[in-house]
């Protein structure tokens, strides 16, 4: 079963001018919701894009498909 995650990922202040393809950009990430259909996630995005803060960065929304009941992170991690 699939779900749809709606994220808002705006660049942190001072990093807006960086090219994402060439540099690591730190972002302020907000998980705005998890939805059962593409229609519902698109509707939620349209609702949020007019709200304060979100309307300043309308291009910062990301919709991600997500498989339910599966481990998404399959490897360990290293702390530096």
Biopython code that builds the backbone (N, CA, C, O; Angstrom):
import numpy as np
from Bio.PDB.StructureBuilder import StructureBuilder

atoms = [
    (1, "UNK", "N", (0.850, -1.174, 0.000)),
    (1, "UNK", "CA", (0.000, 0.000, 0.000)),
    (1, "UNK", "C", (0.898, 1.240, 0.000)),
    (1, "UNK", "O", (1.948, 1.269, 0.642)),
    (2, "UNK", "N", (0.465, 2.239, -0.721)),
    (2, "UNK", "CA", (1.257, 3.449, -0.873)),
    (2, "UNK", "C", (0.582, 4.620, -0.168)),
    (2, "UNK", "O", (-0.645, 4.700, -0.109)),
    (3, "UNK", "N", (1.383, 5.510, 0.356)),
    (3, "UNK", "CA", (0.918, 6.769, 0.935)),
    (3, "UNK", "C", (1.708, 7.888, 0.276)),
    (3, "UNK", "O", (2.708, 7.646, -0.401)),
    (4, "UNK", "N", (1.247, 9.110, 0.483)),
    (4, "UNK", "CA", (1.891, 10.277, -0.116)),
    (4, "UNK", "C", (2.231, 11.262, 0.987)),
    (4, "UNK", "O", (1.352, 11.725, 1.713)),
    (5, "UNK", "N", (3.509, 11.579, 1.108)),
    (5, "UNK", "CA", (3.989, 12.510, 2.122)),
    (5, "UNK", "C", (4.119, 13.889, 1.497)),
    (5, "UNK", "O", (4.661, 14.040, 0.401)),
    (6, "UNK", "N", (3.621, 14.884, 2.198)),
    (6, "UNK", "CA", (3.740, 16.275, 1.744)),
    (6, "UNK", "C", (4.740, 16.981, 2.639)),
    (6, "UNK", "O", (4.506, 17.168, 3.833)),
    (7, "UNK", "N", (5.850, 17.366, 2.048)),
    (7, "UNK", "CA", (6.930, 18.060, 2.753)),
    (7, "UNK", "C", (7.012, 19.499, 2.268)),
    (7, "UNK", "O", (6.667, 19.804, 1.127)),
    (8, "UNK", "N", (7.473, 20.379, 3.153)),
    (8, "UNK", "CA", (7.873, 21.730, 2.757)),
    (8, "UNK", "C", (9.318, 21.860, 3.197)),
    (8, "UNK", "O", (9.618, 21.762, 4.387)),
    (9, "UNK", "N", (10.214, 22.081, 2.248)),
    (9, "UNK", "CA", (11.652, 22.066, 2.502)),
    (9, "UNK", "C", (12.289, 23.335, 1.957)),
    (9, "UNK", "O", (12.819, 23.346, 0.846)),
    (10, "UNK", "N", (12.234, 24.408, 2.747)),
    (10, "UNK", "CA", (12.789, 25.669, 2.268)),
    (10, "UNK", "C", (14.260, 25.791, 2.671)),
    (10, "UNK", "O", (14.649, 25.309, 3.736)),
    (11, "UNK", "N", (15.072, 26.422, 1.840)),
    (11, "UNK", "CA", (16.480, 26.647, 2.199)),
    (11, "UNK", "C", (16.585, 27.521, 3.441)),
    (11, "UNK", "O", (15.791, 28.443, 3.626)),
    (12, "UNK", "N", (17.564, 27.233, 4.291)),
    (12, "UNK", "CA", (17.810, 28.091, 5.443)),
    (12, "UNK", "C", (18.276, 29.454, 4.956)),
    (12, "UNK", "O", (18.814, 29.577, 3.855)),
    (13, "UNK", "N", (18.070, 30.473, 5.774)),
    (13, "UNK", "CA", (18.454, 31.826, 5.395)),
    (13, "UNK", "C", (19.919, 31.892, 4.990)),
    (13, "UNK", "O", (20.778, 31.297, 5.641)),
    (14, "UNK", "N", (20.195, 32.608, 3.927)),
    (14, "UNK", "CA", (21.555, 32.763, 3.436)),
    (14, "UNK", "C", (21.952, 31.689, 2.437)),
    (14, "UNK", "O", (23.024, 31.778, 1.838)),
    (15, "UNK", "N", (21.117, 30.677, 2.243)),
    (15, "UNK", "CA", (21.438, 29.596, 1.311)),
    (15, "UNK", "C", (20.513, 29.564, 0.105)),
    (15, "UNK", "O", (20.620, 28.679, -0.743)),
    (16, "UNK", "N", (19.601, 30.536, 0.028)),
    (16, "UNK", "CA", (18.624, 30.558, -1.045)),
    (16, "UNK", "C", (19.274, 30.654, -2.422)),
    (16, "UNK", "O", (18.728, 30.152, -3.404)),
    (17, "UNK", "N", (20.433, 31.297, -2.494)),
    (17, "UNK", "CA", (21.096, 31.549, -3.777)),
    (17, "UNK", "C", (21.928, 30.369, -4.271)),
    (17, "UNK", "O", (22.364, 30.367, -5.423)),
    (18, "UNK", "N", (22.158, 29.362, -3.422)),
    (18, "UNK", "CA", (23.004, 28.241, -3.814)),
    (18, "UNK", "C", (22.292, 27.344, -4.820)),
    (18, "UNK", "O", (21.071, 27.192, -4.773)),
    (19, "UNK", "N", (23.056, 26.760, -5.720)),
    (19, "UNK", "CA", (22.528, 25.830, -6.716)),
    (19, "UNK", "C", (22.460, 24.442, -6.087)),
    (19, "UNK", "O", (23.503, 23.884, -5.744)),
    (20, "UNK", "N", (21.263, 23.862, -5.923)),
    (20, "UNK", "CA", (21.147, 22.568, -5.264)),
    (20, "UNK", "C", (21.940, 21.457, -5.949)),
    (20, "UNK", "O", (22.352, 20.501, -5.291)),
    (21, "UNK", "N", (22.161, 21.569, -7.259)),
    (21, "UNK", "CA", (22.902, 20.538, -7.978)),
    (21, "UNK", "C", (24.399, 20.595, -7.680)),
    (21, "UNK", "O", (25.100, 19.598, -7.852)),
    (22, "UNK", "N", (24.891, 21.737, -7.242)),
    (22, "UNK", "CA", (26.328, 21.909, -7.054)),
    (22, "UNK", "C", (26.743, 21.987, -5.583)),
    (22, "UNK", "O", (27.921, 21.808, -5.272)),
    (23, "UNK", "N", (25.810, 22.249, -4.683)),
    (23, "UNK", "CA", (26.149, 22.466, -3.285)),
    (23, "UNK", "C", (25.185, 21.733, -2.375)),
    (23, "UNK", "O", (24.042, 21.459, -2.739)),
    (24, "UNK", "N", (25.669, 21.422, -1.186)),
    (24, "UNK", "CA", (24.776, 20.880, -0.168)),
    (24, "UNK", "C", (24.044, 22.061, 0.466)),
    (24, "UNK", "O", (24.672, 22.976, 1.000)),
    (25, "UNK", "N", (22.726, 22.035, 0.402)),
    (25, "UNK", "CA", (21.934, 23.111, 0.971)),
    (25, "UNK", "C", (21.188, 22.580, 2.188)),
    (25, "UNK", "O", (20.499, 21.563, 2.106)),
    (26, "UNK", "N", (21.325, 23.266, 3.308)),
    (26, "UNK", "CA", (20.576, 22.889, 4.494)),
    (26, "UNK", "C", (19.186, 23.491, 4.388)),
    (26, "UNK", "O", (19.016, 24.629, 3.949)),
    (27, "UNK", "N", (18.193, 22.708, 4.798)),
    (27, "UNK", "CA", (16.812, 23.149, 4.670)),
    (27, "UNK", "C", (16.075, 23.050, 6.000)),
    (27, "UNK", "O", (16.438, 22.275, 6.886)),
    (28, "UNK", "N", (15.042, 23.851, 6.105)),
    (28, "UNK", "CA", (14.098, 23.781, 7.214)),
    (28, "UNK", "C", (12.953, 22.912, 6.712)),
    (28, "UNK", "O", (12.147, 23.352, 5.892)),
    (29, "UNK", "N", (12.881, 21.676, 7.206)),
    (29, "UNK", "CA", (11.923, 20.699, 6.695)),
    (29, "UNK", "C", (10.713, 20.576, 7.607)),
    (29, "UNK", "O", (10.835, 20.517, 8.831)),
    (30, "UNK", "N", (9.552, 20.540, 6.985)),
    (30, "UNK", "CA", (8.304, 20.334, 7.717)),
    (30, "UNK", "C", (7.530, 19.225, 7.017)),
    (30, "UNK", "O", (7.235, 19.322, 5.826)),
    (31, "UNK", "N", (7.204, 18.173, 7.758)),
    (31, "UNK", "CA", (6.310, 17.155, 7.230)),
    (31, "UNK", "C", (4.896, 17.672, 7.469)),
    (31, "UNK", "O", (4.436, 17.730, 8.609)),
    (32, "UNK", "N", (4.209, 18.046, 6.392)),
    (32, "UNK", "CA", (2.904, 18.693, 6.504)),
    (32, "UNK", "C", (1.764, 17.694, 6.617)),
    (32, "UNK", "O", (0.692, 18.037, 7.117)),
    (33, "UNK", "N", (1.975, 16.465, 6.163)),
    (33, "UNK", "CA", (0.917, 15.472, 6.267)),
    (33, "UNK", "C", (1.221, 14.226, 5.457)),
    (33, "UNK", "O", (2.103, 14.211, 4.598)),
    (34, "UNK", "N", (0.461, 13.183, 5.757)),
    (34, "UNK", "CA", (0.544, 11.907, 5.049)),
    (34, "UNK", "C", (-0.854, 11.619, 4.518)),
    (34, "UNK", "O", (-1.832, 11.674, 5.265)),
    (35, "UNK", "N", (-0.947, 11.310, 3.223)),
    (35, "UNK", "CA", (-2.242, 11.208, 2.568)),
    (35, "UNK", "C", (-2.387, 9.888, 1.820)),
    (35, "UNK", "O", (-1.406, 9.271, 1.404)),
    (36, "UNK", "N", (-3.642, 9.476, 1.663)),
    (36, "UNK", "CA", (-3.929, 8.176, 1.057)),
    (36, "UNK", "C", (-4.004, 8.220, -0.466)),
    (36, "UNK", "O", (-3.897, 7.179, -1.113)),
    (37, "UNK", "N", (-4.185, 9.398, -1.048)),
    (37, "UNK", "CA", (-4.288, 9.494, -2.509)),
    (37, "UNK", "C", (-3.545, 10.723, -3.018)),
    (37, "UNK", "O", (-3.281, 11.667, -2.273)),
    (38, "UNK", "N", (-3.219, 10.685, -4.301)),
    (38, "UNK", "CA", (-2.572, 11.835, -4.938)),
    (38, "UNK", "C", (-3.510, 13.039, -4.957)),
    (38, "UNK", "O", (-3.060, 14.179, -4.844)),
    (39, "UNK", "N", (-4.787, 12.796, -5.095)),
    (39, "UNK", "CA", (-5.772, 13.885, -5.101)),
    (39, "UNK", "C", (-5.768, 14.616, -3.767)),
    (39, "UNK", "O", (-5.794, 15.846, -3.732)),
    (40, "UNK", "N", (-5.736, 13.869, -2.677)),
    (40, "UNK", "CA", (-5.758, 14.483, -1.352)),
    (40, "UNK", "C", (-4.475, 15.241, -1.044)),
    (40, "UNK", "O", (-4.521, 16.315, -0.444)),
    (41, "UNK", "N", (-3.334, 14.698, -1.445)),
    (41, "UNK", "CA", (-2.079, 15.398, -1.175)),
    (41, "UNK", "C", (-1.987, 16.669, -2.023)),
    (41, "UNK", "O", (-1.478, 17.688, -1.555)),
    (42, "UNK", "N", (-2.470, 16.618, -3.250)),
    (42, "UNK", "CA", (-2.463, 17.814, -4.103)),
    (42, "UNK", "C", (-3.387, 18.889, -3.545)),
    (42, "UNK", "O", (-3.060, 20.075, -3.582)),
    (43, "UNK", "N", (-4.529, 18.476, -3.035)),
    (43, "UNK", "CA", (-5.471, 19.414, -2.424)),
    (43, "UNK", "C", (-4.860, 20.075, -1.187)),
    (43, "UNK", "O", (-5.016, 21.278, -0.979)),
    (44, "UNK", "N", (-4.171, 19.289, -0.375)),
    (44, "UNK", "CA", (-3.519, 19.829, 0.825)),
    (44, "UNK", "C", (-2.440, 20.838, 0.441)),
    (44, "UNK", "O", (-2.305, 21.878, 1.085)),
    (45, "UNK", "N", (-1.674, 20.535, -0.598)),
    (45, "UNK", "CA", (-0.640, 21.467, -1.060)),
    (45, "UNK", "C", (-1.278, 22.785, -1.489)),
    (45, "UNK", "O", (-0.779, 23.855, -1.142)),
    (46, "UNK", "N", (-2.369, 22.717, -2.237)),
    (46, "UNK", "CA", (-3.051, 23.924, -2.698)),
    (46, "UNK", "C", (-3.569, 24.755, -1.520)),
    (46, "UNK", "O", (-3.577, 25.984, -1.577)),
    (47, "UNK", "N", (-3.993, 24.087, -0.473)),
    (47, "UNK", "CA", (-4.471, 24.786, 0.725)),
    (47, "UNK", "C", (-3.316, 25.482, 1.444)),
    (47, "UNK", "O", (-3.444, 26.632, 1.863)),
    (48, "UNK", "N", (-2.193, 24.785, 1.586)),
    (48, "UNK", "CA", (-1.067, 25.328, 2.348)),
    (48, "UNK", "C", (-0.302, 26.419, 1.614)),
    (48, "UNK", "O", (0.243, 27.322, 2.248)),
    (49, "UNK", "N", (-0.253, 26.351, 0.296)),
    (49, "UNK", "CA", (0.567, 27.288, -0.470)),
    (49, "UNK", "C", (0.109, 28.739, -0.295)),
    (49, "UNK", "O", (0.863, 29.663, -0.600)),
    (50, "UNK", "N", (-1.102, 28.945, 0.186)),
    (50, "UNK", "CA", (-1.605, 30.302, 0.408)),
    (50, "UNK", "C", (-1.369, 30.799, 1.827)),
    (50, "UNK", "O", (-1.640, 31.962, 2.125)),
    (51, "UNK", "N", (-0.872, 29.941, 2.704)),
    (51, "UNK", "CA", (-0.698, 30.284, 4.116)),
    (51, "UNK", "C", (0.619, 31.041, 4.351)),
    (51, "UNK", "O", (1.582, 30.865, 3.604)),
    (52, "UNK", "N", (0.653, 31.883, 5.397)),
    (52, "UNK", "CA", (1.885, 32.624, 5.711)),
    (52, "UNK", "C", (3.081, 31.680, 5.870)),
    (52, "UNK", "O", (2.961, 30.585, 6.419)),
    (53, "UNK", "N", (4.206, 32.121, 5.387)),
    (53, "UNK", "CA", (5.422, 31.312, 5.436)),
    (53, "UNK", "C", (5.516, 30.393, 4.240)),
    (53, "UNK", "O", (6.480, 30.460, 3.478)),
    (54, "UNK", "N", (4.524, 29.535, 4.066)),
    (54, "UNK", "CA", (4.510, 28.635, 2.914)),
    (54, "UNK", "C", (4.401, 29.430, 1.616)),
    (54, "UNK", "O", (5.016, 29.069, 0.613)),
    (55, "UNK", "N", (3.621, 30.511, 1.631)),
    (55, "UNK", "CA", (3.429, 31.304, 0.413)),
    (55, "UNK", "C", (4.706, 32.031, -0.005)),
    (55, "UNK", "O", (4.840, 32.429, -1.163)),
    (56, "UNK", "N", (5.647, 32.208, 0.928)),
    (56, "UNK", "CA", (6.933, 32.830, 0.585)),
    (56, "UNK", "C", (7.834, 31.877, -0.194)),
    (56, "UNK", "O", (8.748, 32.315, -0.892)),
    (57, "UNK", "N", (7.578, 30.581, -0.078)),
    (57, "UNK", "CA", (8.387, 29.551, -0.745)),
    (57, "UNK", "C", (7.464, 28.511, -1.384)),
    (57, "UNK", "O", (7.496, 27.344, -0.994)),
    (58, "UNK", "N", (6.649, 28.911, -2.352)),
    (58, "UNK", "CA", (5.681, 27.964, -2.933)),
    (58, "UNK", "C", (6.342, 26.815, -3.691)),
    (58, "UNK", "O", (5.740, 25.754, -3.856)),
    (59, "UNK", "N", (7.569, 27.020, -4.149)),
    (59, "UNK", "CA", (8.276, 25.975, -4.910)),
    (59, "UNK", "C", (8.945, 24.960, -3.994)),
    (59, "UNK", "O", (9.520, 23.985, -4.478)),
    (60, "UNK", "N", (8.883, 25.168, -2.690)),
    (60, "UNK", "CA", (9.596, 24.309, -1.739)),
    (60, "UNK", "C", (8.793, 23.082, -1.306)),
    (60, "UNK", "O", (9.250, 22.314, -0.460)),
    (61, "UNK", "N", (7.604, 22.892, -1.875)),
    (61, "UNK", "CA", (6.818, 21.705, -1.545)),
    (61, "UNK", "C", (7.348, 20.488, -2.296)),
    (61, "UNK", "O", (7.776, 20.586, -3.447)),
    (62, "UNK", "N", (7.312, 19.355, -1.630)),
    (62, "UNK", "CA", (7.732, 18.092, -2.225)),
    (62, "UNK", "C", (6.695, 17.045, -1.855)),
    (62, "UNK", "O", (6.332, 16.902, -0.687)),
    (63, "UNK", "N", (6.223, 16.318, -2.850)),
    (63, "UNK", "CA", (5.329, 15.190, -2.615)),
    (63, "UNK", "C", (6.128, 13.930, -2.890)),
    (63, "UNK", "O", (6.695, 13.760, -3.969)),
    (64, "UNK", "N", (6.166, 13.042, -1.894)),
    (64, "UNK", "CA", (6.949, 11.817, -2.009)),
    (64, "UNK", "C", (6.051, 10.604, -1.826)),
    (64, "UNK", "O", (5.263, 10.537, -0.883)),
    (65, "UNK", "N", (6.179, 9.640, -2.744)),
    (65, "UNK", "CA", (5.492, 8.358, -2.585)),
    (65, "UNK", "C", (6.196, 7.585, -1.485)),
    (65, "UNK", "O", (7.419, 7.641, -1.362)),
    (66, "UNK", "N", (5.422, 6.865, -0.689)),
    (66, "UNK", "CA", (5.997, 6.150, 0.448)),
    (66, "UNK", "C", (5.268, 4.824, 0.601)),
    (66, "UNK", "O", (4.042, 4.799, 0.714)),
    (67, "UNK", "N", (5.996, 3.745, 0.605)),
    (67, "UNK", "CA", (5.417, 2.421, 0.746)),
    (67, "UNK", "C", (5.188, 2.119, 2.226)),
    (67, "UNK", "O", (6.121, 2.176, 3.027)),
    (68, "UNK", "N", (3.952, 1.799, 2.581)),
    (68, "UNK", "CA", (3.583, 1.515, 3.970)),
    (68, "UNK", "C", (3.986, 0.086, 4.334)),
    (68, "UNK", "O", (3.992, -0.801, 3.480)),
    (69, "UNK", "N", (4.319, -0.127, 5.597)),
    (69, "UNK", "CA", (4.659, -1.441, 6.154)),
    (69, "UNK", "C", (5.963, -2.001, 5.598)),
    (69, "UNK", "O", (6.136, -3.218, 5.521)),
    (70, "UNK", "N", (6.875, -1.121, 5.212)),
    (70, "UNK", "CA", (8.198, -1.538, 4.770)),
    (70, "UNK", "C", (9.238, -0.672, 5.453)),
    (70, "UNK", "O", (9.033, 0.525, 5.654)),
    (71, "UNK", "N", (10.354, -1.286, 5.809)),
    (71, "UNK", "CA", (11.471, -0.532, 6.363)),
    (71, "UNK", "C", (12.028, 0.326, 5.234)),
    (71, "UNK", "O", (12.375, -0.185, 4.169)),
    (72, "UNK", "N", (12.113, 1.627, 5.472)),
    (72, "UNK", "CA", (12.604, 2.543, 4.450)),
    (72, "UNK", "C", (14.103, 2.799, 4.592)),
    (72, "UNK", "O", (14.780, 3.105, 3.611)),
    (73, "UNK", "N", (14.607, 2.674, 5.794)),
    (73, "UNK", "CA", (16.026, 2.878, 6.059)),
    (73, "UNK", "C", (16.611, 1.499, 6.315)),
    (73, "UNK", "O", (16.401, 0.934, 7.389)),
    (74, "UNK", "N", (17.331, 0.953, 5.364)),
    (74, "UNK", "CA", (17.744, -0.441, 5.448)),
    (74, "UNK", "C", (19.170, -0.637, 5.929)),
    (74, "UNK", "O", (19.604, -1.774, 6.115)),
    (75, "UNK", "N", (19.910, 0.447, 6.136)),
    (75, "UNK", "CA", (21.298, 0.342, 6.586)),
    (75, "UNK", "C", (21.492, 1.150, 7.859)),
    (75, "UNK", "O", (20.633, 1.949, 8.232)),
    (76, "UNK", "N", (22.607, 0.944, 8.515)),
    (76, "UNK", "CA", (22.941, 1.713, 9.706)),
    (76, "UNK", "C", (23.374, 3.115, 9.356)),
    (76, "UNK", "O", (23.190, 3.564, 8.224)),
    (77, "UNK", "N", (23.960, 3.823, 10.337)),
    (77, "UNK", "CA", (24.444, 5.181, 10.089)),
    (77, "UNK", "C", (25.684, 5.418, 10.944)),
    (77, "UNK", "O", (25.943, 4.710, 11.918)),
    (78, "UNK", "N", (26.436, 6.433, 10.546)),
    (78, "UNK", "CA", (27.666, 6.810, 11.236)),
    (78, "UNK", "C", (27.526, 8.250, 11.699)),
    (78, "UNK", "O", (27.085, 9.111, 10.937)),
    (79, "UNK", "N", (27.900, 8.516, 12.948)),
    (79, "UNK", "CA", (27.901, 9.875, 13.466)),
    (79, "UNK", "C", (29.310, 10.431, 13.355)),
    (79, "UNK", "O", (30.271, 9.795, 13.788)),
    (80, "UNK", "N", (29.430, 11.609, 12.778)),
    (80, "UNK", "CA", (30.754, 12.214, 12.609)),
    (80, "UNK", "C", (31.002, 13.246, 13.687)),
    (80, "UNK", "O", (32.065, 13.866, 13.715)),
]
sb = StructureBuilder()
sb.init_structure("model")
sb.init_model(0)
sb.init_chain("A")
sb.init_seg("    ")
for serial, (resi, resn, name, xyz) in enumerate(atoms, 1):
    if name == "N":
        sb.init_residue(resn, " ", resi, " ")
    sb.init_atom(name, np.array(xyz, "f"), 0.0, 1.0, " ", f" {name:<3s}", serial, name[0])
structure = sb.get_structure()
